[in-house]
Amino acid sequence: MKFAEFHAGQRITAGPVALSEAEIVEFARAWDPQWFHTDPAAAERGPFKGLIASGWQTCGLAMRLACVAALDGSESFASPGIAYVKWPNPVRPGEPMRLEATVLEVRRSQSKPDLGVLRWRWELLHEDGRQALELEATSLFNLAATR
């Protein structure tokens, strides 16, 4: 989507997509090697009663869906960060997840008129509507770019 296509209140959806047990373990071994992400047998005996994806992998999954739904082909080039991130419910192998993003604010920078600023809230949701991830992100768009 192009920056001009975004508006406050807009809802953007993508998915579903699921992570396999192998994907969860592979990611965790490389980036978040805690036993409840890397050892299915030990995870069964743990507080989550099974293997769960790293919260950071969950963020990556949401990012992939945001790219597919909105950012691929746009003038987006950076993000100054996120206001918060929450992981209220874990992601388990094979669970279909969907992204629901709500546009909170769309504006041009006053000091840099070729800079578009998009503030949006992302939710990664289980099929039954439980949140796996909630975050508020800001995305920057180069409005002088031609693609």
Secondary structure, DSSP 8 states (H G I E B T S, - for coil): --GGG--TT-EEEEEEE---HHHHHHHHHHH---HHHH-HHHHHHSTTSS----HHHHHHHHHHHHIIIIITTSSEEEEEEEEEEE--S---TT--EEEEEEEEEEEE-SS-TTEEEEEEEEEEEETTS-EEEEEEEEEEEETT---
